[in-house]
Amino acid sequence: MNDLNCGKMLLTPSDPPPVEWVNRESTAPVLLLCEHAGKAIPAKLDGLGLPQGAVDLHIGWDIGAERLARSLAAKLSAPLILQRYSRLVIDCNRPPGTPGSVPEISDHVVIPGNSNLSPAARREREKLIFDPLNEAIAEGFAQNPRRAAFSVHSFTRQMCRGDRREWDAGFLCRRDLETARVFPDALKRARPDLNLAINEPYQIEEDGDWFIPHHAEPRGIRHCLIEVCNDQLHSEKAVAEWAGLLARAIDEVLRT
């Protein structure tokens, strides 16, 4: 079993904390989240045995999502929770214990450091990385009343062996279709050229997602998961434009 770090403290003082807050004390009615903001790998995991540069690709993090989330939080003066570790270490938007939580392969790239992990090694990653984010989300809801919550993600236009994704952005939901529909309607008024969709390029699943099934839906608040294609976030100007579009849509959600 791949238990090189079992019995040791996985995170050391040289590793970043798993959670970063922006506008933590904000009383805004909206809570923002970015689970795949970072691409850090604990030093003791030795890069998970990945090829050079692999963690910088879309398999390692949501490219551009952190910049978009920060810009959106600034426009809304809203609290934002960022997760600093690569989703290849542990995916904090997947239920613990599921295959996607600690993936052994991602878009046909094998992740040697995740092969044959023992339950103890998996639980250590959950305890030190997943649990602090989960607790931060609960804190974000508890410290002030929130009327809506949105998780900010990005996706890649072309997977290794898949069809080209023509959408510029998608808005994911399961029960709150009313909220998701506000986004393409609002964005199209400002940018008719955009290709937008509901529940593309992914769908929310009980055993494949965490934030919506386990936090947003049980609280009965307005919500959706925002997915922007990473080729739309190639510059600070593009990020600022998308943040403005999304901020206006969120304001519309709060007004309806």
Contacts in CASP RR format, 6 or more apart in sequence:
PFRMAT RR
TARGET T0000
AUTHOR 0000-0000-0000
METHOD contacts of the structure
MODEL  1
MNDLNCGKMLLTPSDPPPVEWVNRESTAPVLLLCEHAGKAIPAKLDGLGL
PQGAVDLHIGWDIGAERLARSLAAKLSAPLILQRYSRLVIDCNRPPGTPG
SVPEISDHVVIPGNSNLSPAARREREKLIFDPLNEAIAEGFAQNPRRAAF
SVHSFTRQMCRGDRREWDAGFLCRRDLETARVFPDALKRARPDLNLAINE
PYQIEEDGDWFIPHHAEPRGIRHCLIEVCNDQLHSEKAVAEWAGLLARAI
DEVLRT
1 116 0 8 1.000
1 117 0 8 1.000
1 118 0 8 1.000
1 121 0 8 1.000
2 112 0 8 1.000
2 113 0 8 1.000
2 114 0 8 1.000
2 115 0 8 1.000
2 116 0 8 1.000
2 117 0 8 1.000
2 118 0 8 1.000
2 121 0 8 1.000
3 117 0 8 1.000
3 118 0 8 1.000
3 120 0 8 1.000
3 121 0 8 1.000
4 44 0 8 1.000
4 46 0 8 1.000
5 42 0 8 1.000
5 44 0 8 1.000
5 45 0 8 1.000
5 121 0 8 1.000
5 124 0 8 1.000
6 118 0 8 1.000
6 120 0 8 1.000
6 121 0 8 1.000
6 124 0 8 1.000
7 120 0 8 1.000
7 124 0 8 1.000
8 44 0 8 1.000
10 42 0 8 1.000
10 44 0 8 1.000
10 45 0 8 1.000
10 124 0 8 1.000
10 125 0 8 1.000
10 128 0 8 1.000
11 18 0 8 1.000
11 42 0 8 1.000
11 128 0 8 1.000
11 129 0 8 1.000
12 42 0 8 1.000
12 43 0 8 1.000
12 44 0 8 1.000
14 43 0 8 1.000
15 40 0 8 1.000
15 42 0 8 1.000
15 43 0 8 1.000
16 40 0 8 1.000
16 84 0 8 1.000
16 85 0 8 1.000
17 84 0 8 1.000
17 132 0 8 1.000
18 83 0 8 1.000
18 84 0 8 1.000
18 85 0 8 1.000
18 128 0 8 1.000
18 129 0 8 1.000
18 132 0 8 1.000
18 133 0 8 1.000
19 81 0 8 1.000
19 82 0 8 1.000
19 83 0 8 1.000
19 84 0 8 1.000
19 132 0 8 1.000
19 133 0 8 1.000
19 136 0 8 1.000
20 37 0 8 1.000
20 81 0 8 1.000
20 82 0 8 1.000
20 84 0 8 1.000
21 79 0 8 1.000
21 80 0 8 1.000
21 81 0 8 1.000
21 82 0 8 1.000
21 136 0 8 1.000
22 70 0 8 1.000
22 73 0 8 1.000
22 79 0 8 1.000
22 80 0 8 1.000
22 81 0 8 1.000
22 82 0 8 1.000
23 73 0 8 1.000
23 77 0 8 1.000
23 78 0 8 1.000
23 79 0 8 1.000
23 80 0 8 1.000
24 79 0 8 1.000
25 79 0 8 1.000
26 77 0 8 1.000
26 78 0 8 1.000
26 79 0 8 1.000
26 144 0 8 1.000
27 144 0 8 1.000
28 76 0 8 1.000
28 77 0 8 1.000
28 78 0 8 1.000
28 79 0 8 1.000
28 144 0 8 1.000
29 145 0 8 1.000
29 146 0 8 1.000
29 147 0 8 1.000
29 148 0 8 1.000
29 254 0 8 1.000
30 76 0 8 1.000
30 78 0 8 1.000
30 146 0 8 1.000
30 147 0 8 1.000
30 148 0 8 1.000
30 149 0 8 1.000
30 150 0 8 1.000
30 250 0 8 1.000
30 254 0 8 1.000
31 78 0 8 1.000
31 79 0 8 1.000
31 81 0 8 1.000
31 137 0 8 1.000
31 140 0 8 1.000
31 141 0 8 1.000
31 146 0 8 1.000
31 148 0 8 1.000
31 149 0 8 1.000
31 150 0 8 1.000
32 69 0 8 1.000
32 72 0 8 1.000
32 73 0 8 1.000
32 76 0 8 1.000
32 78 0 8 1.000
32 79 0 8 1.000
32 80 0 8 1.000
32 81 0 8 1.000
32 149 0 8 1.000
32 150 0 8 1.000
32 151 0 8 1.000
32 152 0 8 1.000
33 69 0 8 1.000
33 80 0 8 1.000
33 81 0 8 1.000
33 137 0 8 1.000
33 149 0 8 1.000
33 150 0 8 1.000
33 151 0 8 1.000
33 152 0 8 1.000
33 211 0 8 1.000
34 62 0 8 1.000
34 65 0 8 1.000
34 66 0 8 1.000
34 69 0 8 1.000
34 80 0 8 1.000
34 81 0 8 1.000
34 82 0 8 1.000
34 83 0 8 1.000
34 151 0 8 1.000
34 152 0 8 1.000
34 153 0 8 1.000
35 83 0 8 1.000
35 87 0 8 1.000
35 91 0 8 1.000
35 92 0 8 1.000
35 93 0 8 1.000
35 133 0 8 1.000
35 151 0 8 1.000
35 153 0 8 1.000
35 210 0 8 1.000
35 211 0 8 1.000
36 60 0 8 1.000
36 61 0 8 1.000
36 62 0 8 1.000
36 65 0 8 1.000
36 83 0 8 1.000
36 87 0 8 1.000
36 91 0 8 1.000
36 92 0 8 1.000
36 93 0 8 1.000
36 153 0 8 1.000
36 154 0 8 1.000
37 61 0 8 1.000
37 62 0 8 1.000
37 65 0 8 1.000
37 66 0 8 1.000
37 69 0 8 1.000
37 82 0 8 1.000
37 83 0 8 1.000
37 84 0 8 1.000
38 61 0 8 1.000
38 66 0 8 1.000
38 82 0 8 1.000
38 83 0 8 1.000
38 84 0 8 1.000
38 85 0 8 1.000
38 86 0 8 1.000
39 55 0 8 1.000
39 56 0 8 1.000
39 60 0 8 1.000
39 61 0 8 1.000
39 85 0 8 1.000
39 86 0 8 1.000
40 84 0 8 1.000
40 85 0 8 1.000
40 86 0 8 1.000
40 89 0 8 1.000
41 47 0 8 1.000
41 48 0 8 1.000
41 55 0 8 1.000
41 85 0 8 1.000
41 86 0 8 1.000
41 88 0 8 1.000
41 89 0 8 1.000
42 85 0 8 1.000
42 89 0 8 1.000
45 89 0 8 1.000
45 113 0 8 1.000
46 113 0 8 1.000
47 55 0 8 1.000
47 113 0 8 1.000
48 55 0 8 1.000
48 86 0 8 1.000
48 88 0 8 1.000
48 89 0 8 1.000
48 111 0 8 1.000
48 112 0 8 1.000
48 113 0 8 1.000
48 114 0 8 1.000
49 111 0 8 1.000
49 112 0 8 1.000
49 113 0 8 1.000
50 88 0 8 1.000
50 109 0 8 1.000
50 111 0 8 1.000
50 112 0 8 1.000
51 109 0 8 1.000
54 60 0 8 1.000
54 109 0 8 1.000
55 61 0 8 1.000
55 86 0 8 1.000
55 88 0 8 1.000
57 63 0 8 1.000
58 107 0 8 1.000
58 154 0 8 1.000
58 155 0 8 1.000
58 156 0 8 1.000
58 230 0 8 1.000
59 88 0 8 1.000
59 106 0 8 1.000
59 107 0 8 1.000
59 109 0 8 1.000
60 86 0 8 1.000
60 87 0 8 1.000
60 88 0 8 1.000
60 106 0 8 1.000
61 86 0 8 1.000
61 87 0 8 1.000
62 153 0 8 1.000
62 154 0 8 1.000
62 155 0 8 1.000
62 230 0 8 1.000
63 154 0 8 1.000
63 156 0 8 1.000
63 230 0 8 1.000
63 233 0 8 1.000
64 154 0 8 1.000
64 230 0 8 1.000
64 233 0 8 1.000
64 239 0 8 1.000
65 152 0 8 1.000
65 153 0 8 1.000
65 154 0 8 1.000
65 228 0 8 1.000
65 230 0 8 1.000
65 233 0 8 1.000
66 82 0 8 1.000
67 233 0 8 1.000
67 236 0 8 1.000
67 239 0 8 1.000
68 152 0 8 1.000
68 154 0 8 1.000
68 228 0 8 1.000
68 233 0 8 1.000
68 239 0 8 1.000
68 242 0 8 1.000
68 243 0 8 1.000
68 246 0 8 1.000
69 80 0 8 1.000
69 82 0 8 1.000
69 152 0 8 1.000
70 80 0 8 1.000
70 82 0 8 1.000
71 239 0 8 1.000
71 240 0 8 1.000
71 242 0 8 1.000
71 243 0 8 1.000
71 244 0 8 1.000
72 78 0 8 1.000
72 80 0 8 1.000
72 152 0 8 1.000
72 243 0 8 1.000
72 244 0 8 1.000
72 246 0 8 1.000
72 247 0 8 1.000
72 250 0 8 1.000
73 79 0 8 1.000
73 80 0 8 1.000
74 243 0 8 1.000
75 243 0 8 1.000
75 244 0 8 1.000
75 247 0 8 1.000
76 247 0 8 1.000
76 250 0 8 1.000
79 140 0 8 1.000
81 133 0 8 1.000
81 136 0 8 1.000
81 137 0 8 1.000
81 140 0 8 1.000
83 92 0 8 1.000
83 129 0 8 1.000
83 133 0 8 1.000
85 92 0 8 1.000
85 129 0 8 1.000
87 93 0 8 1.000
87 103 0 8 1.000
88 103 0 8 1.000
88 106 0 8 1.000
88 111 0 8 1.000
88 114 0 8 1.000
89 102 0 8 1.000
89 125 0 8 1.000
89 129 0 8 1.000
90 101 0 8 1.000
90 102 0 8 1.000
90 125 0 8 1.000
90 126 0 8 1.000
90 129 0 8 1.000
90 130 0 8 1.000
91 100 0 8 1.000
91 101 0 8 1.000
91 102 0 8 1.000
91 103 0 8 1.000
92 129 0 8 1.000
92 130 0 8 1.000
92 133 0 8 1.000
92 134 0 8 1.000
92 210 0 8 1.000
93 151 0 8 1.000
93 209 0 8 1.000
93 210 0 8 1.000
93 211 0 8 1.000
94 100 0 8 1.000
94 101 0 8 1.000
94 208 0 8 1.000
94 209 0 8 1.000
94 210 0 8 1.000
95 101 0 8 1.000
95 206 0 8 1.000
95 207 0 8 1.000
95 208 0 8 1.000
95 209 0 8 1.000
95 210 0 8 1.000
95 214 0 8 1.000
96 122 0 8 1.000
96 126 0 8 1.000
96 130 0 8 1.000
97 122 0 8 1.000
98 207 0 8 1.000
98 208 0 8 1.000
100 208 0 8 1.000
101 122 0 8 1.000
101 126 0 8 1.000
101 130 0 8 1.000
102 114 0 8 1.000
102 117 0 8 1.000
102 122 0 8 1.000
102 125 0 8 1.000
103 111 0 8 1.000
103 114 0 8 1.000
104 110 0 8 1.000
104 111 0 8 1.000
104 114 0 8 1.000
104 115 0 8 1.000
105 111 0 8 1.000
107 159 0 8 1.000
107 160 0 8 1.000
108 160 0 8 1.000
108 161 0 8 1.000
109 160 0 8 1.000
134 210 0 8 1.000
137 211 0 8 1.000
137 215 0 8 1.000
138 215 0 8 1.000
140 146 0 8 1.000
141 149 0 8 1.000
141 215 0 8 1.000
141 219 0 8 1.000
146 219 0 8 1.000
146 221 0 8 1.000
147 221 0 8 1.000
147 222 0 8 1.000
147 254 0 8 1.000
148 179 0 8 1.000
148 221 0 8 1.000
148 222 0 8 1.000
148 223 0 8 1.000
148 250 0 8 1.000
148 253 0 8 1.000
148 254 0 8 1.000
149 211 0 8 1.000
149 215 0 8 1.000
149 216 0 8 1.000
149 219 0 8 1.000
149 221 0 8 1.000
149 222 0 8 1.000
149 223 0 8 1.000
150 223 0 8 1.000
150 224 0 8 1.000
150 225 0 8 1.000
150 226 0 8 1.000
150 250 0 8 1.000
151 211 0 8 1.000
151 212 0 8 1.000
151 225 0 8 1.000
151 226 0 8 1.000
152 226 0 8 1.000
152 228 0 8 1.000
153 225 0 8 1.000
153 226 0 8 1.000
153 227 0 8 1.000
153 228 0 8 1.000
154 227 0 8 1.000
154 228 0 8 1.000
154 229 0 8 1.000
154 230 0 8 1.000
154 233 0 8 1.000
155 165 0 8 1.000
155 201 0 8 1.000
155 202 0 8 1.000
155 227 0 8 1.000
155 228 0 8 1.000
155 229 0 8 1.000
155 230 0 8 1.000
156 165 0 8 1.000
156 229 0 8 1.000
156 230 0 8 1.000
157 164 0 8 1.000
157 165 0 8 1.000
157 229 0 8 1.000
157 230 0 8 1.000
157 231 0 8 1.000
158 164 0 8 1.000
158 165 0 8 1.000
159 165 0 8 1.000
165 200 0 8 1.000
165 201 0 8 1.000
165 229 0 8 1.000
166 195 0 8 1.000
167 195 0 8 1.000
167 196 0 8 1.000
167 197 0 8 1.000
167 200 0 8 1.000
167 201 0 8 1.000
167 229 0 8 1.000
168 194 0 8 1.000
168 195 0 8 1.000
168 196 0 8 1.000
168 228 0 8 1.000
168 229 0 8 1.000
168 232 0 8 1.000
169 183 0 8 1.000
169 187 0 8 1.000
169 194 0 8 1.000
169 196 0 8 1.000
169 197 0 8 1.000
169 226 0 8 1.000
169 227 0 8 1.000
169 228 0 8 1.000
169 229 0 8 1.000
169 232 0 8 1.000
169 242 0 8 1.000
170 183 0 8 1.000
170 184 0 8 1.000
170 196 0 8 1.000
170 197 0 8 1.000
170 198 0 8 1.000
170 199 0 8 1.000
170 200 0 8 1.000
170 201 0 8 1.000
170 226 0 8 1.000
170 227 0 8 1.000
170 228 0 8 1.000
171 180 0 8 1.000
171 181 0 8 1.000
171 183 0 8 1.000
171 184 0 8 1.000
171 196 0 8 1.000
171 197 0 8 1.000
171 198 0 8 1.000
171 199 0 8 1.000
171 224 0 8 1.000
171 225 0 8 1.000
171 226 0 8 1.000
171 227 0 8 1.000
172 180 0 8 1.000
172 198 0 8 1.000
172 199 0 8 1.000
172 202 0 8 1.000
172 203 0 8 1.000
172 204 0 8 1.000
172 212 0 8 1.000
172 224 0 8 1.000
172 225 0 8 1.000
172 226 0 8 1.000
172 227 0 8 1.000
173 179 0 8 1.000
173 180 0 8 1.000
173 198 0 8 1.000
173 199 0 8 1.000
173 204 0 8 1.000
173 212 0 8 1.000
173 223 0 8 1.000
173 224 0 8 1.000
173 225 0 8 1.000
174 203 0 8 1.000
174 204 0 8 1.000
174 212 0 8 1.000
174 213 0 8 1.000
174 217 0 8 1.000
175 217 0 8 1.000
176 216 0 8 1.000
176 217 0 8 1.000
176 222 0 8 1.000
176 223 0 8 1.000
176 224 0 8 1.000
177 198 0 8 1.000
178 222 0 8 1.000
178 256 0 8 1.000
179 222 0 8 1.000
179 223 0 8 1.000
179 224 0 8 1.000
179 253 0 8 1.000
180 198 0 8 1.000
180 199 0 8 1.000
180 224 0 8 1.000
181 198 0 8 1.000
182 249 0 8 1.000
182 252 0 8 1.000
182 253 0 8 1.000
182 256 0 8 1.000
183 196 0 8 1.000
183 224 0 8 1.000
183 226 0 8 1.000
183 246 0 8 1.000
183 249 0 8 1.000
184 196 0 8 1.000
184 197 0 8 1.000
184 198 0 8 1.000
186 245 0 8 1.000
186 248 0 8 1.000
186 249 0 8 1.000
186 252 0 8 1.000
187 194 0 8 1.000
187 196 0 8 1.000
187 245 0 8 1.000
187 246 0 8 1.000
187 249 0 8 1.000
188 194 0 8 1.000
188 196 0 8 1.000
190 245 0 8 1.000
190 248 0 8 1.000
191 245 0 8 1.000
200 227 0 8 1.000
201 227 0 8 1.000
202 227 0 8 1.000
204 212 0 8 1.000
204 213 0 8 1.000
204 225 0 8 1.000
206 213 0 8 1.000
209 225 0 8 1.000
211 225 0 8 1.000
212 223 0 8 1.000
212 224 0 8 1.000
212 225 0 8 1.000
216 223 0 8 1.000
217 223 0 8 1.000
222 253 0 8 1.000
222 254 0 8 1.000
226 246 0 8 1.000
228 242 0 8 1.000
232 238 0 8 1.000
232 242 0 8 1.000
233 239 0 8 1.000
233 242 0 8 1.000
END
